[in-house]
Amino acid sequence: MRKHARYYWSMIIPLVLLCGTAQAQMTVESIDPSSAEAGSDVDITVTTGVDCNVNVYSVELSFDPATTITHDEISAQDYNLFTTKIHIPQDAALGPQTVTVTTNGMDCVGNGVFEVTCSNCSSASIVSISPDSGNQGSTLDVNITGEQTHFDAGSTVEFDGGGIQVNTITPNSETSLYANITISPDAAPGQRSVTVTTDAEVAKGTDLFQVEQQAIELTPSSGTQGQNIQTVTISGGNGGYSNTSEVDMGKGIQIQSFSSPADDTLVLNNVQILEDAPVGPHTLVITVSGQRYSYSDSFSVLQGPNTLLLSVTPDHGDRGHPGLEISLVGQNTHFDDPDVMVDVSGDSAMATAGNAADSTHMTATLVIGDSATEDQRDISVEVGCSGGICIIPHEKVTLADGFTITEPGTIDSAQPSHIEAAQTVDVTFSATDGQFAQGETRLVFDPPDGIETQSVTVTDADHLTASITISDTAHGDPRNVKAVTGTEVAFGEQIIDIDNPSIDSVIPGSVYQGLTGISVTISGTDIPFASDTSIEIAGQGVTVSGVSFDAEKPDQIIATVDVSPTAPVGHRDLTVSTTAGITTTAKGAFNVLSRVSAENDKTGCNCSSTDGDVDSSLFVFFLGLLGLWINSCRRR
């Protein structure tokens, strides 16, 4: 009997362990195409293992090490097959990728099923240049050091930005070479990148060399618009000056005469700064024997008292205005500069610079927040500002109290106030202090999605009728409405309500074969849920055995769902029907998952069946552990 018992447990235990370790095919099997270039956008088809059921309502696709890859909306073609477009950044990590599809809270992983490639990439690079700087007008030898390079006598060297000529190249080794370079006197100061090309190998180093400007001093180094400076003395720079040199201090600055008392000195006489000279740093250009030498930011023009913002038209607008175009007129200004910023003082108001007709005339769009304070505001225009950063000094003109924010009117009613989706309807709006005008009033909806105004007919200043088209995809919710007439706004808060019944979520959205009595919470918009609401899930093997409704949670209902062990795997449509006559369907919102993996089918071990089977398997497993303990005792 002991022999038989020992034999029995030796047969049971491997079978139990085999069932306990059988793994579902939670894998990403393939991606087509299986590779793509960095910097490209690619349509791909992803195939997962048989037990990786893709739920399009809850699915993410990720790559490693190229974690910066993003994707568009995922479209399911089958329960384990979907398509999408991926966007691969230029700097994405190259090589084979581990691809993970996360769906229904589970990860399906494919190692090396996709590769990021780059036909123009090279591991060769430039790591240093010594010396790493040189002055304008100088000639010098520099040592260029590479990494994983193969320099030879045929290598070429190029500096970006212009103004640097490479005279000769002498290789020292595959990773080192000398280059004799000449920096032009008018080469722009700043950092430069260098590229060394050897046959098909391209090695680049970014911002490794600095072009230094020759030191130069102007006394005085600044002046005000409209000012006449008796003398300006220039010292230093590249030198070699004479009475035949040429001097230019930039737009709006006139020099009556100059002299050169020394080789490195120029004296400028009667320097006139015009009233409309551009405010800010100016570049000094000196020409000696036909050679131009540029010295940036060497002289500054300061703003004078006659550079002004003269007017803002219109000079008022209602609180909540979504976008009022204003015209600005300046004097001695430079509104046609590419970097112009318009600012409004106070809270909840923002202006964006528009087009400039010329240096003294421009437009701007003013957006006034719904909560803006009704008061007077300063309007400013700043020239030489980009992204909130301004050069120093820069032109700034302000019209104090140049704009007034006024009280809006009120839209009191809309008839009809409830509008169903997928139709065009005439809606009559009534207002107090509406200021409506035929051909001038427009409607602005918030949120605007799914609503299009076809026409507006004004009856009088406080009444209008609008033909409005609601799309079939418009989200069902209350909307704010603004009637905008020039500077005037009439505001209606949640004055109309769009009715578009929709199922927003189904939780859980996936259930395994063989599970019964599962509570599935369905949430929706514009669905009058009640205890007599009916729920239907399409396809065989899935039944709704009960419905539960809580009046304190009017936007949701709970369905009790039973899934047959033989229910076909895949997505199902879920339909809600109410006694109020509303029926809406969520395509593919419910998913039946397989309980039996392909691996289990091969072994004949049905480890994933109904809940009862799982309990039985656990019972057998514990019996197996008991058998191990008995055998251990017998051996003792």
Secondary structure, DSSP 8 states (H G I E B T S, - for coil): -HHHHHHHHHHHHHHHHHHHH-----BEEEEESSEEETT-EEEEEEEE-TT----TTSEEEEEES-TT-EE---EEEETTEEEEEEE--TT---EEEEEEEEETTEEEEEEEEEEEE-TT--S-EEEEEES-EEETT-EEEEEEEEES----TT-EEEETTS-EEEEEEEEEETTEEEEEEEE-TT---EEEEEEEEETTEEEEEEEEEEEE---EEEES-EEETT-EEEEEEEEETT----TT-EEE--TTEEEEEEEEEETTEEEEEEEEE-TTS--EEEEEEEEETTEEEEEEEEEEEE--TT-EEEEEES-EEETT-S-EEEEEEEES--TTSS-EEEEE-SSSEEEEEEEEEETTEEEEEEEE-TT--SSEEEEEEEEEEETTEEEEEEEEEEEEEEEEEE--EEEEEEES-EEESSEEEEEEEEEES----TTT-EEEEES-TTEEEEEEEEEETTEEEEEEEE-TT---SEEEEEEEETTEEEEEEEEEEEE--EEEEEES-EEETT--SEEEEEEEES----TT-EEEE-STTEEEEEEE--TTSTTEEEEEEEE-TT---EEEEEEEE-TTS-EEEEEEEEEEE-SS-HHHHHHT---SS-HHHHHHHHHHHHHHHHHHHHHHHHH-
